[in-house]
């Protein structure tokens, strides 16, 4: 079986710069990256500050899409996960949280286990 990397990042410019370097190196090493997870997105902003954060994160998420395309990572999907405070704990809580993830570019929830 081939080695695969699941890259987890944040929708912030300095973090995306590191993610871009990592994706380039993984591609150069001919390693598979089936998914990039953008963790802790502000997907449902409720106040002015959250709306501003969400807007900035959307710009960075678009930049990440360009980075993935530029890296020519075939079959790589981008999954966005919402910020959760407190973070989910335990299998049941994690399963509920996973139902809120969005697969970028499709607007669909990614498949989860049953």
TORBA-288313 format. One record per residue: residue number from 0; x, y, z of N, C-alpha, C in turn. Coordinates in steps of 0.1 Angstrom, whole numbers, plus 2048, in hexadecimal, padded with zeros to 3 digits. Layout:
<r><pos>NUM</pos><n_u>X</n_u><n_v>Y</n_v><n_w>Z</n_w><ca_u>X</ca_u><ca_v>Y</ca_v><ca_w>Z</ca_w><c_u>X</c_u><c_v>Y</c_v><c_w>Z</c_w></r>
...
//
This chain:
<r><pos>0</pos><n_u>808</n_u><n_v>7F4</n_v><n_w>800</n_w><ca_u>800</ca_u><ca_v>800</ca_v><ca_w>800</ca_w><c_u>809</c_u><c_v>80C</c_v><c_w>800</c_w></r>
<r><pos>1</pos><n_u>804</n_u><n_v>816</n_v><n_w>7F9</n_w><ca_u>80C</ca_u><ca_v>823</ca_v><ca_w>7F8</ca_w><c_u>80A</c_u><c_v>82C</c_v><c_w>804</c_w></r>
<r><pos>2</pos><n_u>814</n_u><n_v>834</n_v><n_w>807</n_w><ca_u>812</ca_u><ca_v>83E</ca_v><ca_w>812</ca_w><c_u>80A</c_u><c_v>849</c_v><c_w>80D</c_w></r>
<r><pos>3</pos><n_u>801</n_u><n_v>84E</n_v><n_w>816</n_w><ca_u>7F8</ca_u><ca_v>859</ca_v><ca_w>813</ca_w><c_u>7F9</c_u><c_v>863</c_v><c_w>81E</c_w></r>
<r><pos>4</pos><n_u>7F7</n_u><n_v>870</n_v><n_w>81A</n_w><ca_u>7F7</ca_u><ca_v>87A</ca_v><ca_w>824</ca_w><c_u>7EA</c_u><c_v>881</c_v><c_w>824</c_w></r>
<r><pos>5</pos><n_u>7E4</n_u><n_v>883</n_v><n_w>830</n_w><ca_u>7D8</ca_u><ca_v>88C</ca_v><ca_w>832</ca_w><c_u>7DE</c_u><c_v>899</c_v><c_w>838</c_w></r>
<r><pos>6</pos><n_u>7DD</n_u><n_v>8A3</n_v><n_w>831</n_w><ca_u>7E2</ca_u><ca_v>8B0</ca_v><ca_w>835</ca_w><c_u>7D8</c_u><c_v>8B8</c_v><c_w>83D</c_w></r>
<r><pos>7</pos><n_u>7DB</n_u><n_v>8BD</n_v><n_w>849</n_w><ca_u>7D1</ca_u><ca_v>8C5</ca_v><ca_w>850</ca_w><c_u>7D7</c_u><c_v>8D3</c_v><c_w>851</c_w></r>
<r><pos>8</pos><n_u>7CF</n_u><n_v>8DD</n_v><n_w>84F</n_w><ca_u>7D4</ca_u><ca_v>8EB</ca_v><ca_w>84E</ca_w><c_u>7C9</c_u><c_v>8F4</c_v><c_w>854</c_w></r>
<r><pos>9</pos><n_u>7CC</n_u><n_v>901</n_v><n_w>854</n_w><ca_u>7C3</ca_u><ca_v>90B</ca_v><ca_w>858</ca_w><c_u>7C2</c_u><c_v>915</c_v><c_w>84D</c_w></r>
<r><pos>10</pos><n_u>7B7</n_u><n_v>91C</n_v><n_w>84C</n_w><ca_u>7B4</ca_u><ca_v>926</ca_v><ca_w>842</ca_w><c_u>7BB</c_u><c_v>934</c_v><c_w>846</c_w></r>
<r><pos>11</pos><n_u>7C8</n_u><n_v>934</n_v><n_w>848</n_w><ca_u>7CF</ca_u><ca_v>940</ca_v><ca_w>84B</ca_w><c_u>7DC</c_u><c_v>940</c_v><c_w>842</c_w></r>
<r><pos>12</pos><n_u>7DF</n_u><n_v>94C</n_v><n_w>83E</n_w><ca_u>7EA</ca_u><ca_v>94E</ca_v><ca_w>834</ca_w><c_u>7F7</c_u><c_v>947</c_v><c_w>838</c_w></r>
<r><pos>13</pos><n_u>7FC</n_u><n_v>94A</n_v><n_w>845</n_w><ca_u>809</ca_u><ca_v>944</ca_v><ca_w>848</ca_w><c_u>809</c_u><c_v>934</c_v><c_w>848</c_w></r>
<r><pos>14</pos><n_u>7FD</n_u><n_v>92F</n_v><n_w>84D</n_w><ca_u>7FC</ca_u><ca_v>920</ca_v><ca_w>84D</ca_w><c_u>7FB</c_u><c_v>91B</c_v><c_w>83F</c_w></r>
<r><pos>15</pos><n_u>7F4</n_u><n_v>922</n_v><n_w>836</n_w><ca_u>7F3</ca_u><ca_v>91D</ca_v><ca_w>828</ca_w><c_u>800</c_u><c_v>91D</c_v><c_w>821</c_w></r>
<r><pos>16</pos><n_u>809</n_u><n_v>927</n_v><n_w>824</n_w><ca_u>816</ca_u><ca_v>927</ca_v><ca_w>81E</ca_w><c_u>81D</c_u><c_v>91A</c_v><c_w>822</c_w></r>
<r><pos>17</pos><n_u>81D</n_u><n_v>916</n_v><n_w>82E</n_w><ca_u>823</ca_u><ca_v>909</ca_v><ca_w>833</ca_w><c_u>81C</c_u><c_v>8FD</c_v><c_w>82C</c_w></r>
<r><pos>18</pos><n_u>80F</n_u><n_v>8FE</n_v><n_w>82B</n_w><ca_u>808</ca_u><ca_v>8F3</ca_v><ca_w>824</ca_w><c_u>80C</c_u><c_v>8F2</c_v><c_w>815</c_w></r>
<r><pos>19</pos><n_u>80E</n_u><n_v>8FD</n_v><n_w>80F</n_w><ca_u>812</ca_u><ca_v>8FD</ca_v><ca_w>801</ca_w><c_u>81F</c_u><c_v>8F6</c_v><c_w>7FF</c_w></r>
<r><pos>20</pos><n_u>829</n_u><n_v>8FA</n_v><n_w>808</n_w><ca_u>836</ca_u><ca_v>8F4</ca_v><ca_w>808</ca_w><c_u>835</c_u><c_v>8E5</c_v><c_w>80A</c_w></r>
<r><pos>21</pos><n_u>82D</n_u><n_v>8E1</n_v><n_w>814</n_w><ca_u>82B</ca_u><ca_v>8D2</ca_v><ca_w>817</ca_w><c_u>826</c_u><c_v>8CB</c_v><c_w>80B</c_w></r>
<r><pos>22</pos><n_u>81B</n_u><n_v>8D1</n_v><n_w>804</n_w><ca_u>815</ca_u><ca_v>8CA</ca_v><ca_w>7F9</ca_w><c_u>81F</c_u><c_v>8C9</c_v><c_w>7ED</c_w></r>
<r><pos>23</pos><n_u>827</n_u><n_v>8D3</n_v><n_w>7EB</n_w><ca_u>831</ca_u><ca_v>8D2</ca_v><ca_w>7E0</ca_w><c_u>83B</c_u><c_v>8C7</c_v><c_w>7E3</c_w></r>
<r><pos>24</pos><n_u>840</n_u><n_v>8C6</n_v><n_w>7F0</n_w><ca_u>849</ca_u><ca_v>8BC</ca_v><ca_w>7F3</ca_w><c_u>843</c_u><c_v>8AE</c_v><c_w>7F2</c_w></r>
<r><pos>25</pos><n_u>837</n_u><n_v>8AC</n_v><n_w>7F7</n_w><ca_u>831</ca_u><ca_v>89F</ca_v><ca_w>7F6</ca_w><c_u>82F</c_u><c_v>89B</c_v><c_w>7E7</c_w></r>
<r><pos>26</pos><n_u>82B</n_u><n_v>8A4</n_v><n_w>7DE</n_w><ca_u>82A</ca_u><ca_v>8A1</ca_v><ca_w>7D0</ca_w><c_u>837</c_u><c_v>89E</c_v><c_w>7CA</c_w></r>
<r><pos>27</pos><n_u>842</n_u><n_v>8A5</n_v><n_w>7CE</n_w><ca_u>84F</ca_u><ca_v>8A2</ca_v><ca_w>7C9</ca_w><c_u>854</c_u><c_v>894</c_v><c_w>7CD</c_w></r>
<r><pos>28</pos><n_u>84F</n_u><n_v>890</n_v><n_w>7D8</n_w><ca_u>853</ca_u><ca_v>882</ca_v><ca_w>7DD</ca_w><c_u>849</c_u><c_v>878</c_v><c_w>7D8</c_w></r>
<r><pos>29</pos><n_u>83F</n_u><n_v>87C</n_v><n_w>7D0</n_w><ca_u>836</ca_u><ca_v>873</ca_v><ca_w>7CA</ca_w><c_u>82D</c_u><c_v>86C</c_v><c_w>7D4</c_w></r>
<r><pos>30</pos><n_u>829</n_u><n_v>874</n_v><n_w>7DF</n_w><ca_u>821</ca_u><ca_v>86E</ca_v><ca_w>7E9</ca_w><c_u>813</c_u><c_v>873</c_v><c_w>7E7</c_w></r>
<r><pos>31</pos><n_u>809</n_u><n_v>86B</n_v><n_w>7EA</n_w><ca_u>7FB</ca_u><ca_v>86E</ca_v><ca_w>7E8</ca_w><c_u>7F5</c_u><c_v>877</c_v><c_w>7F3</c_w></r>
<r><pos>32</pos><n_u>7ED</n_u><n_v>881</n_v><n_w>7EF</n_w><ca_u>7E6</ca_u><ca_v>889</ca_v><ca_w>7F9</ca_w><c_u>7D7</c_u><c_v>888</c_v><c_w>7F5</c_w></r>
<r><pos>33</pos><n_u>7D0</n_u><n_v>87F</n_v><n_w>7FB</n_w><ca_u>7C2</ca_u><ca_v>87E</ca_v><ca_w>7F7</ca_w><c_u>7B9</c_u><c_v>889</c_v><c_w>7FC</c_w></r>
<r><pos>34</pos><n_u>7BD</n_u><n_v>890</n_v><n_w>806</n_w><ca_u>7B5</ca_u><ca_v>89B</ca_v><ca_w>80C</ca_w><c_u>7BD</c_u><c_v>8A5</c_v><c_w>813</c_w></r>
<r><pos>35</pos><n_u>7B8</n_u><n_v>8B1</n_v><n_w>813</n_w><ca_u>7BD</ca_u><ca_v>8BC</ca_v><ca_w>81B</ca_w><c_u>7B1</c_u><c_v>8C1</c_v><c_w>824</c_w></r>
<r><pos>36</pos><n_u>7B3</n_u><n_v>8C0</n_v><n_w>831</n_w><ca_u>7A9</ca_u><ca_v>8C4</ca_v><ca_w>83A</ca_w><c_u>7AC</c_u><c_v>8D3</c_v><c_w>83F</c_w></r>
<r><pos>37</pos><n_u>7A2</n_u><n_v>8DC</n_v><n_w>83D</n_w><ca_u>7A3</ca_u><ca_v>8E9</ca_v><ca_w>842</ca_w><c_u>79C</c_u><c_v>8EA</c_v><c_w>84F</c_w></r>
<r><pos>38</pos><n_u>7A3</n_u><n_v>8EA</n_v><n_w>85A</n_w><ca_u>79D</ca_u><ca_v>8E8</ca_v><ca_w>867</ca_w><c_u>799</c_u><c_v>8F6</c_v><c_w>86D</c_w></r>
<r><pos>39</pos><n_u>78E</n_u><n_v>8F5</n_v><n_w>875</n_w><ca_u>789</ca_u><ca_v>900</ca_v><ca_w>87D</ca_w><c_u>785</c_u><c_v>90C</c_v><c_w>875</c_w></r>
<r><pos>40</pos><n_u>77D</n_u><n_v>90A</n_v><n_w>86B</n_w><ca_u>778</ca_u><ca_v>915</ca_v><ca_w>863</ca_w><c_u>76C</c_u><c_v>91B</c_v><c_w>86A</c_w></r>
<r><pos>41</pos><n_u>76A</n_u><n_v>928</n_v><n_w>868</n_w><ca_u>75E</ca_u><ca_v>92F</ca_v><ca_w>86D</ca_w><c_u>754</c_u><c_v>92E</c_v><c_w>862</c_w></r>
<r><pos>42</pos><n_u>74C</n_u><n_v>923</n_v><n_w>862</n_w><ca_u>743</ca_u><ca_v>921</ca_v><ca_w>857</ca_w><c_u>735</c_u><c_v>927</c_v><c_w>859</c_w></r>
<r><pos>43</pos><n_u>731</n_u><n_v>92A</n_v><n_w>865</n_w><ca_u>724</ca_u><ca_v>930</ca_v><ca_w>868</ca_w><c_u>726</c_u><c_v>93C</c_v><c_w>871</c_w></r>
<r><pos>44</pos><n_u>72B</n_u><n_v>947</n_v><n_w>86C</n_w><ca_u>72E</ca_u><ca_v>953</ca_v><ca_w>874</ca_w><c_u>721</c_u><c_v>959</c_v><c_w>879</c_w></r>
<r><pos>45</pos><n_u>721</n_u><n_v>95D</n_v><n_w>886</n_w><ca_u>715</ca_u><ca_v>963</ca_v><ca_w>88C</ca_w><c_u>717</c_u><c_v>971</c_v><c_w>891</c_w></r>
<r><pos>46</pos><n_u>723</n_u><n_v>976</n_v><n_w>891</n_w><ca_u>726</ca_u><ca_v>984</ca_v><ca_w>895</ca_w><c_u>72F</c_u><c_v>98B</c_v><c_w>88B</c_w></r>
<r><pos>47</pos><n_u>731</n_u><n_v>998</n_v><n_w>88C</n_w><ca_u>739</ca_u><ca_v>99F</ca_v><ca_w>883</ca_w><c_u>747</c_u><c_v>99A</c_v><c_w>882</c_w></r>
<r><pos>48</pos><n_u>74D</n_u><n_v>997</n_v><n_w>88E</n_w><ca_u>75B</ca_u><ca_v>992</ca_v><ca_w>88F</ca_w><c_u>75C</c_u><c_v>985</c_v><c_w>888</c_w></r>
<r><pos>49</pos><n_u>752</n_u><n_v>97C</n_v><n_w>88A</n_w><ca_u>752</ca_u><ca_v>96F</ca_v><ca_w>884</ca_w><c_u>750</c_u><c_v>970</c_v><c_w>875</c_w></r>
<r><pos>50</pos><n_u>748</n_u><n_v>979</n_v><n_w>870</n_w><ca_u>746</ca_u><ca_v>97B</ca_v><ca_w>862</ca_w><c_u>753</c_u><c_v>980</c_v><c_w>85B</c_w></r>
<r><pos>51</pos><n_u>75A</n_u><n_v>988</n_v><n_w>862</n_w><ca_u>767</ca_u><ca_v>98D</ca_v><ca_w>85D</ca_w><c_u>771</c_u><c_v>981</c_v><c_w>85C</c_w></r>
<r><pos>52</pos><n_u>771</n_u><n_v>979</n_v><n_w>866</n_w><ca_u>77A</ca_u><ca_v>96D</ca_v><ca_w>867</ca_w><c_u>776</c_u><c_v>964</c_v><c_w>85C</c_w></r>
<r><pos>53</pos><n_u>769</n_u><n_v>961</n_v><n_w>85A</n_w><ca_u>765</ca_u><ca_v>958</ca_v><ca_w>850</ca_w><c_u>768</c_u><c_v>95D</c_v><c_w>842</c_w></r>
<r><pos>54</pos><n_u>767</n_u><n_v>96A</n_v><n_w>83F</n_w><ca_u>76B</ca_u><ca_v>970</ca_v><ca_w>832</ca_w><c_u>779</c_u><c_v>96E</c_v><c_w>82F</c_w></r>
<r><pos>55</pos><n_u>782</n_u><n_v>970</n_v><n_w>839</n_w><ca_u>790</ca_u><ca_v>96F</ca_v><ca_w>837</ca_w><c_u>794</c_u><c_v>960</c_v><c_w>835</c_w></r>
<r><pos>56</pos><n_u>78D</n_u><n_v>957</n_v><n_w>83C</n_w><ca_u>78F</ca_u><ca_v>948</ca_v><ca_w>83A</ca_w><c_u>78B</c_u><c_v>944</c_v><c_w>82D</c_w></r>
<r><pos>57</pos><n_u>780</n_u><n_v>949</n_v><n_w>827</n_w><ca_u>77B</ca_u><ca_v>946</ca_v><ca_w>81A</ca_w><c_u>786</c_u><c_v>949</c_v><c_w>810</c_w></r>
<r><pos>58</pos><n_u>78C</n_u><n_v>955</n_v><n_w>811</n_w><ca_u>796</ca_u><ca_v>959</ca_v><ca_w>808</ca_w><c_u>7A2</c_u><c_v>94F</c_v><c_w>808</c_w></r>
<r><pos>59</pos><n_u>7A6</n_u><n_v>94B</n_v><n_w>814</n_w><ca_u>7B1</ca_u><ca_v>942</ca_v><ca_w>816</ca_w><c_u>7AD</c_u><c_v>934</c_v><c_w>811</c_w></r>
<r><pos>60</pos><n_u>7A0</n_u><n_v>930</n_v><n_w>813</n_w><ca_u>79C</ca_u><ca_v>923</ca_v><ca_w>80D</ca_w><c_u>79D</c_u><c_v>923</c_v><c_w>7FE</c_w></r>
<r><pos>61</pos><n_u>799</n_u><n_v>92E</n_v><n_w>7F8</n_w><ca_u>79B</ca_u><ca_v>92F</ca_v><ca_w>7E9</ca_w><c_u>7A9</c_u><c_v>92E</c_v><c_w>7E5</c_w></r>
<r><pos>62</pos><n_u>7B2</n_u><n_v>935</n_v><n_w>7ED</n_w><ca_u>7C0</ca_u><ca_v>934</ca_v><ca_w>7EA</ca_w><c_u>7C5</c_u><c_v>925</c_v><c_w>7EC</c_w></r>
<r><pos>63</pos><n_u>7C0</n_u><n_v>91E</n_v><n_w>7F6</n_w><ca_u>7C4</ca_u><ca_v>910</ca_v><ca_w>7F7</ca_w><c_u>7BF</c_u><c_v>908</c_v><c_w>7EB</c_w></r>
<r><pos>64</pos><n_u>7B4</n_u><n_v>90A</n_v><n_w>7E6</n_w><ca_u>7AF</ca_u><ca_v>903</ca_v><ca_w>7DA</ca_w><c_u>7B9</c_u><c_v>905</c_v><c_w>7CE</c_w></r>
<r><pos>65</pos><n_u>7BD</n_u><n_v>912</n_v><n_w>7CD</n_w><ca_u>7C7</ca_u><ca_v>914</ca_v><ca_w>7C2</ca_w><c_u>7D4</c_u><c_v>90D</c_v><c_w>7C5</c_w></r>
<r><pos>66</pos><n_u>7D8</n_u><n_v>90C</n_v><n_w>7D1</n_w><ca_u>7E5</ca_u><ca_v>906</ca_v><ca_w>7D5</ca_w><c_u>7E4</c_u><c_v>8F7</c_v><c_w>7D2</c_w></r>
<r><pos>67</pos><n_u>7D8</n_u><n_v>8F1</n_v><n_w>7D5</n_w><ca_u>7D6</ca_u><ca_v>8E2</ca_v><ca_w>7D2</ca_w><c_u>7D6</c_u><c_v>8E0</c_v><c_w>7C3</c_w></r>
<r><pos>68</pos><n_u>7D0</n_u><n_v>8E9</n_v><n_w>7BB</n_w><ca_u>7D0</ca_u><ca_v>8E7</ca_v><ca_w>7AD</ca_w><c_u>7DE</c_u><c_v>8E9</c_v><c_w>7A7</c_w></r>
<r><pos>69</pos><n_u>7E5</n_u><n_v>8F3</n_v><n_w>7AC</n_w><ca_u>7F2</ca_u><ca_v>8F5</ca_v><ca_w>7A7</ca_w><c_u>7FC</c_u><c_v>8EA</c_v><c_w>7AA</c_w></r>
<r><pos>70</pos><n_u>7FA</n_u><n_v>8E3</n_v><n_w>7B5</n_w><ca_u>802</ca_u><ca_v>8D8</ca_v><ca_w>7B9</ca_w><c_u>7FE</c_u><c_v>8CB</c_v><c_w>7B1</c_w></r>
<r><pos>71</pos><n_u>7F3</n_u><n_v>8CC</n_v><n_w>7A9</n_w><ca_u>7EF</ca_u><ca_v>8C1</ca_v><ca_w>7A1</ca_w><c_u>7EE</c_u><c_v>8B4</c_v><c_w>7A9</c_w></r>
<r><pos>72</pos><n_u>7E6</n_u><n_v>8B5</n_v><n_w>7B4</n_w><ca_u>7E4</ca_u><ca_v>8A9</ca_v><ca_w>7BC</ca_w><c_u>7D7</c_u><c_v>8A3</c_v><c_w>7B8</c_w></r>
<r><pos>73</pos><n_u>7D8</n_u><n_v>898</n_v><n_w>7AF</n_w><ca_u>7CD</ca_u><ca_v>892</ca_v><ca_w>7AA</ca_w><c_u>7C4</c_u><c_v>88B</c_v><c_w>7B5</c_w></r>
<r><pos>74</pos><n_u>7B7</n_u><n_v>88D</n_v><n_w>7B4</n_w><ca_u>7AE</ca_u><ca_v>887</ca_v><ca_w>7BD</ca_w><c_u>7AE</c_u><c_v>88D</c_v><c_w>7CB</c_w></r>
<r><pos>75</pos><n_u>7B6</n_u><n_v>898</n_v><n_w>7CE</n_w><ca_u>7B6</ca_u><ca_v>89E</ca_v><ca_w>7DB</ca_w><c_u>7A9</c_u><c_v>8A6</c_v><c_w>7DD</c_w></r>
<r><pos>76</pos><n_u>7A3</n_u><n_v>8A4</n_v><n_w>7E8</n_w><ca_u>797</ca_u><ca_v>8AC</ca_v><ca_w>7EC</ca_w><c_u>79A</c_u><c_v>8B5</c_v><c_w>7F7</c_w></r>
<r><pos>77</pos><n_u>793</n_u><n_v>8C0</n_v><n_w>7F9</n_w><ca_u>795</ca_u><ca_v>8C9</ca_v><ca_w>804</ca_w><c_u>788</c_u><c_v>8C8</c_v><c_w>80D</c_w></r>
<r><pos>78</pos><n_u>78B</n_u><n_v>8C5</n_v><n_w>819</n_w><ca_u>780</ca_u><ca_v>8C3</ca_v><ca_w>823</ca_w><c_u>781</c_u><c_v>8CF</c_v><c_w>82D</c_w></r>
<r><pos>79</pos><n_u>776</n_u><n_v>8D6</n_v><n_w>82F</n_w><ca_u>776</ca_u><ca_v>8E1</ca_v><ca_w>838</ca_w><c_u>76E</c_u><c_v>8DD</c_v><c_w>845</c_w></r>
<r><pos>80</pos><n_u>774</n_u><n_v>8DF</n_v><n_w>851</n_w><ca_u>76E</ca_u><ca_v>8DB</ca_v><ca_w>85D</ca_w><c_u>76B</c_u><c_v>8E8</c_v><c_w>865</c_w></r>
<r><pos>81</pos><n_u>75F</n_u><n_v>8E9</n_v><n_w>86C</n_w><ca_u>75C</ca_u><ca_v>8F5</ca_v><ca_w>873</ca_w><c_u>764</c_u><c_v>8F5</c_v><c_w>880</c_w></r>
<r><pos>82</pos><n_u>766</n_u><n_v>902</n_v><n_w>885</n_w><ca_u>76B</ca_u><ca_v>904</ca_v><ca_w>892</ca_w><c_u>761</c_u><c_v>8FE</c_v><c_w>89C</c_w></r>
<r><pos>83</pos><n_u>767</n_u><n_v>8F7</n_v><n_w>8A6</n_w><ca_u>75E</ca_u><ca_v>8F1</ca_v><ca_w>8B1</ca_w><c_u>764</c_u><c_v>8F4</c_v><c_w>8BE</c_w></r>
<r><pos>84</pos><n_u>75C</n_u><n_v>8FC</n_v><n_w>8C7</n_w><ca_u>761</ca_u><ca_v>8FF</ca_v><ca_w>8D4</ca_w><c_u>756</c_u><c_v>8FC</c_v><c_w>8DE</c_w></r>
<r><pos>85</pos><n_u>758</n_u><n_v>8F3</n_v><n_w>8E7</n_w><ca_u>764</ca_u><ca_v>8EB</ca_v><ca_w>8E9</ca_w><c_u>766</c_u><c_v>8E1</c_v><c_w>8DD</c_w></r>
<r><pos>86</pos><n_u>771</n_u><n_v>8DB</n_v><n_w>8DB</n_w><ca_u>773</ca_u><ca_v>8D1</ca_v><ca_w>8D1</ca_w><c_u>76C</c_u><c_v>8C5</c_v><c_w>8D4</c_w></r>
<r><pos>87</pos><n_u>768</n_u><n_v>8BD</n_v><n_w>8CA</n_w><ca_u>760</ca_u><ca_v>8B1</ca_v><ca_w>8CC</ca_w><c_u>769</c_u><c_v>8A7</c_v><c_w>8D4</c_w></r>
<r><pos>88</pos><n_u>763</n_u><n_v>89F</n_v><n_w>8DD</n_w><ca_u>76A</ca_u><ca_v>895</ca_v><ca_w>8E4</ca_w><c_u>761</c_u><c_v>888</c_v><c_w>8E4</c_w></r>
<r><pos>89</pos><n_u>768</n_u><n_v>87D</n_v><n_w>8E1</n_w><ca_u>761</ca_u><ca_v>871</ca_v><ca_w>8E0</ca_w><c_u>75C</c_u><c_v>86E</c_v><c_w>8D2</c_w></r>
<r><pos>90</pos><n_u>75A</n_u><n_v>861</n_v><n_w>8D0</n_w><ca_u>756</ca_u><ca_v>85C</ca_v><ca_w>8C2</ca_w><c_u>749</c_u><c_v>862</c_v><c_w>8BE</c_w></r>
<r><pos>91</pos><n_u>73F</n_u><n_v>862</n_v><n_w>8C6</n_w><ca_u>732</ca_u><ca_v>868</ca_v><ca_w>8C2</ca_w><c_u>732</c_u><c_v>877</c_v><c_w>8BF</c_w></r>
<r><pos>92</pos><n_u>739</n_u><n_v>87E</n_v><n_w>8C7</n_w><ca_u>73B</ca_u><ca_v>88D</ca_v><ca_w>8C4</ca_w><c_u>743</c_u><c_v>88F</c_v><c_w>8B8</c_w></r>
<r><pos>93</pos><n_u>74D</n_u><n_v>887</n_v><n_w>8B5</n_w><ca_u>755</ca_u><ca_v>888</ca_v><ca_w>8A9</ca_w><c_u>74D</c_u><c_v>885</c_v><c_w>89D</c_w></r>
<r><pos>94</pos><n_u>745</n_u><n_v>87B</n_v><n_w>89E</n_w><ca_u>73C</ca_u><ca_v>877</ca_v><ca_w>893</ca_w><c_u>732</c_u><c_v>882</c_v><c_w>88F</c_w></r>
<r><pos>95</pos><n_u>72C</n_u><n_v>889</n_v><n_w>89A</n_w><ca_u>723</ca_u><ca_v>894</ca_v><ca_w>897</ca_w><c_u>72B</c_u><c_v>8A0</c_v><c_w>890</c_w></r>
<r><pos>96</pos><n_u>737</n_u><n_v>8A2</n_v><n_w>895</n_w><ca_u>73F</ca_u><ca_v>8AD</ca_v><ca_w>890</ca_w><c_u>742</c_u><c_v>8AA</c_v><c_w>881</c_w></r>
<r><pos>97</pos><n_u>746</n_u><n_v>89E</n_v><n_w>87E</n_w><ca_u>749</ca_u><ca_v>89A</ca_v><ca_w>870</ca_w><c_u>73E</c_u><c_v>89C</c_v><c_w>867</c_w></r>
<r><pos>98</pos><n_u>732</n_u><n_v>89B</n_v><n_w>86B</n_w><ca_u>726</ca_u><ca_v>89E</ca_v><ca_w>863</ca_w><c_u>725</c_u><c_v>8AC</c_v><c_w>85E</c_w></r>
<r><pos>99</pos><n_u>72D</n_u><n_v>8B5</n_v><n_w>864</n_w><ca_u>72C</ca_u><ca_v>8C4</ca_v><ca_w>861</ca_w><c_u>737</c_u><c_v>8C7</c_v><c_w>857</c_w></r>
<r><pos>100</pos><n_u>740</n_u><n_v>8BE</n_v><n_w>854</n_w><ca_u>74B</ca_u><ca_v>8C1</ca_v><ca_w>84B</ca_w><c_u>746</c_u><c_v>8C3</c_v><c_w>83C</c_w></r>
<r><pos>101</pos><n_u>74D</n_u><n_v>8CC</n_v><n_w>835</n_w><ca_u>749</ca_u><ca_v>8CF</ca_v><ca_w>827</ca_w><c_u>755</c_u><c_v>8CB</c_v><c_w>81E</c_w></r>
<r><pos>102</pos><n_u>752</n_u><n_v>8C4</n_v><n_w>814</n_w><ca_u>75C</ca_u><ca_v>8C0</ca_v><ca_w>80A</ca_w><c_u>75C</c_u><c_v>8CC</c_v><c_w>800</c_w></r>
<r><pos>103</pos><n_u>767</n_u><n_v>8D3</n_v><n_w>7FF</n_w><ca_u>768</ca_u><ca_v>8DF</ca_v><ca_w>7F7</ca_w><c_u>766</c_u><c_v>8DD</c_v><c_w>7E9</c_w></r>
<r><pos>104</pos><n_u>75F</n_u><n_v>8E6</n_v><n_w>7E2</n_w><ca_u>75D</ca_u><ca_v>8E5</ca_v><ca_w>7D4</ca_w><c_u>750</c_u><c_v>8DE</c_v><c_w>7D1</c_w></r>
<r><pos>105</pos><n_u>74A</n_u><n_v>8D7</n_v><n_w>7DA</n_w><ca_u>73E</ca_u><ca_v>8CF</ca_v><ca_w>7D8</ca_w><c_u>732</c_u><c_v>8D4</c_v><c_w>7E0</c_w></r>
<r><pos>106</pos><n_u>735</n_u><n_v>8DB</n_v><n_w>7EB</n_w><ca_u>72A</ca_u><ca_v>8DF</ca_v><ca_w>7F4</ca_w><c_u>724</c_u><c_v>8D3</c_v><c_w>7FB</c_w></r>
<r><pos>107</pos><n_u>72A</n_u><n_v>8C7</n_v><n_w>7F9</n_w><ca_u>724</ca_u><ca_v>8BB</ca_v><ca_w>7FF</ca_w><c_u>72C</c_u><c_v>8B8</c_v><c_w>80C</c_w></r>
<r><pos>108</pos><n_u>725</n_u><n_v>8B0</n_v><n_w>814</n_w><ca_u>72C</ca_u><ca_v>8AB</ca_v><ca_w>820</ca_w><c_u>734</c_u><c_v>89E</c_v><c_w>81C</c_w></r>
<r><pos>109</pos><n_u>740</n_u><n_v>89D</n_v><n_w>820</n_w><ca_u>748</ca_u><ca_v>891</ca_v><ca_w>81C</ca_w><c_u>741</c_u><c_v>884</c_v><c_w>822</c_w></r>
<r><pos>110</pos><n_u>744</n_u><n_v>879</n_v><n_w>81C</n_w><ca_u>73E</ca_u><ca_v>86C</ca_v><ca_w>821</ca_w><c_u>745</c_u><c_v>869</c_v><c_w>82F</c_w></r>
<r><pos>111</pos><n_u>73D</n_u><n_v>864</n_v><n_w>838</n_w><ca_u>742</ca_u><ca_v>860</ca_v><ca_w>845</ca_w><c_u>73E</c_u><c_v>852</c_v><c_w>847</c_w></r>
<r><pos>112</pos><n_u>745</n_u><n_v>84C</n_v><n_w>851</n_w><ca_u>742</ca_u><ca_v>83E</ca_v><ca_w>854</ca_w><c_u>734</c_u><c_v>83D</c_v><c_w>85A</c_w></r>
<r><pos>113</pos><n_u>72E</n_u><n_v>831</n_v><n_w>859</n_w><ca_u>721</ca_u><ca_v>82F</ca_v><ca_w>85E</ca_w><c_u>722</c_u><c_v>82A</c_v><c_w>86C</c_w></r>
//
